[in-house]
Amino acid sequence: MNTHQKFKTYVPGQHVVRGIPFKAHKIDGFTPEMLEQHFEQVYGGAVRRLNEIEKQIARDDRNDALLAEHLTVANLVILHELHFLSLGEEGGEELSDSALTQAIEAVFGSVAAWRVEFSSMATLGEGGWAILAWSDRFGRLMNVRTIDSAQFLSDAVPLLVLDMGEHAFSGDFGLDRMGYVSAFLQSVHWVRVAERFHRSLGGAVVNEKADPNQISISELKDSLDRGDDVLVLDVRHDDDCERYRNRIPGSEWHDSFDVAAWANDLPKDKPVVVYCMYGFWVSQKAAEELRMYGINARSLSGGVTAWRAMGYSSSSDIE
Ligand SMILES: [Fe+2]
């Protein structure tokens, strides 16, 4: 978005249905009657209800129940549109987008394994939605199963949406949920799904570049659990030690104001991890100084605060 972008003036209650994005008689395994009924009655009904709710809110005639319904109905509109967009004519498209394929493989191992998990989640419970979504926060694709349309992972971008409401399949499939899910997955419009995926990646840090001079909490935890020969040093300032008197187990305190006094006593042949309270400049600066003495030192990202937040054990050896 550029700074000159114009935003449309919001007028409540002006939503219009978005047309069915396919010729209904060309979706394999589905009858046009069922798809059209779903589109006109359920999706159309959600759009109409959303307009009413918006107008009511604009009149200042609002209450908790209405605001909750607003969220549900707004999601019903969005999810139905994405459900229809997820379907492609004549067996859909093959998944040929390499980035989306890799993102699926990174989480599920393979596209086939993703399909198995998605199908089993979709058929678990009645109603609701099965959604393949991208989360910026978690930096990965997720299969999200929601029964309540108002409940959805807050930063997730839904990519592939499958309506599990009985109205979406019973006309053609009876109560055969798995038959419905299989037919749907046979007809996915992967080109559109992949387009949404690429748009959703706008702000995501997909491959966060690790700072070689820092070690993550989980990396240190794994290393200590394995019994690796690593020297862990607490370089917190006195007042931080006062506030939180526990240490990461096995660590010793050293004075970060006088690294020169102790740097040469450290072994040069083993990895050293220094931590402070939050992992900012105290430990980073100490590690940097230690490296000048030829010590293989890294600072702990997030510091002892992050260690605590993970619930990892600490020893209380500060007297
Ligand atoms: Fe529906």
Boltz pocket constraint, residues with backbone or C-beta under 6 A from the ligand:
constraints:
  - pocket:
      binder: B
      contacts: [[A, 38], [A, 42], [A, 43], [A, 80], [A, 163], [A, 165], [A, 167], [A, 168]]
      max_distance: 6.0
